[in-house]
Amino acid sequence: MDVFGRPTSPSLLALLVTLFLHTASGAGRAGGHGVWKRASLEVGFTEGVDNQTVVVGRNATLRCSVENLGDYKIAWVKADSQTLLSIANTMITRNYRARVSNSDNSTWFLHINNVRLADRGYYMCQINTVPMVFKQGYLEVVVPPNILDEETSADVEVNEDSSVQLRCAADGYPAPEIIFKREDSKHIPIGNGNVKASSETESVEEVKRTTGILSFKAVKRTDMGHYLCIASNTVPPSVSKRVVLNVRYREPEVEVNLQMIGVYRGDDVAINCTVTAYPRPVVLWQDSFGKMIISGGRYEVVEKLLRESPPVIQTSLIIKSLQPEDITSYRCNASIDNDKMKEKSVTVQLNEIIRPSTESSFSQDIHYKGTYLHPNIGHVNSDDPSSASGIGQSRCSSSRLVFVLVGWGMLCQALRGRA
């Protein structure tokens, strides 16, 4: 079998070699009696056959440079299989991918088109002197990495705290290296005891196959995201595949900015709530009696998707022209798959503020121990001495601002007494 996959008969090969050695058109023979003699000028090589590295599917050219060849012949031989490929300009192999050429009878070329993995190996350039002389070079055939979809993880969905593996397989030559990265560039905490990366390489036919594994001992919701499996070797380009890891939350994350809000009767108010969960949760508002609130009349429920993965939903309950019966508690409730075991809620309390007889010139918000007061009331920090001093200097008479918090009247009188 020759390097190109064609059978070579031993008797035919012997005949061809014999023909090669004895059909030098009289080269080096005296008087035609078949007696070999040394040529008047020494025949030989001017340089070796250079090693070549070629990507599979491309073309390769091996060069052999000689001097004083005269009527001697050049042969190309695949060394590892001792397959005779050509003699002078005559091709012995009948494969269309191989051919020979020469320049001025001093530089000889072996051309192999559409190189295959089987073409890898040593090639000899021989001169039919006695004894025969030769030079050889190695043809390396490399293969760019290729990700094997059938052996690589598809998108994965697991419950929080479950174990899971992301697998990625690729072949090529040399053996590909596989790494995992997050598409959002966040750090993967490999080696923290919960996340581990490993790989193994094996030979499959004439290429190398590498399988990379990213293992999570107990996957967290923070591990959720899009992962890139990247395979590379010395042959460009590198290739990648995206694998999505979805983590099913045990319960949603529910957040509100304030759990107590001070309001004026007759005003409009908006209560905001942010929910994060996978799969996308069902979010609703309930009043103090547990009754679901829907849009209609003076009530409006607005929902907005802030992020796709994991889903982040912002929901707002808008109450217009507040009435006394509206000043109560409201609950932002989120559930996954309508499962009571995967439900979480946060309650927001509305507290009425008595509207002052004269509006203050201040426009900041008042926050007192987590309670939001109406924007029309100025901001006072009871823990800030400068605030108390300012009130003392005004002797609580120059300002017509009415404070409704319990204890503010007593503080005002105390400051008035100091003055």
Secondary structure, DSSP 8 states (H G I E B T S, - for coil): --TTS----HHHHHHHHHHHHH-STTTTBSTTSS-B---SS--EESS----EEEETTS-EEEEEEEES-TT--EEEEETTTTEEEEETTEESS--TTEEEEEETTTEEEEEE-S--GGG-EEEEEEE--SS-EEEEEEEEEEEEEEE-GGGS---EEEETT--EEEEEEEEEES--EEEEEETT-----BTSSSEEEEEEEEEETTEEEEEEEEEESS--GGG-EEEEEEEE-SSS--EEEEEEEEEE-SS-EEE-S-SEEEE-TTS-EEEEEEEE-SS--EEEEEETTS-EE-SBTTEEEEEEEEETTTTEEEEEEEE-S--GGG-SEEEEEEESTT-GGGEEEEEEEEEE----SS--S--S--EETTEE--TTS----TT-HHHHHHHHHTTTTS------STTHHHHHHHHHHH-
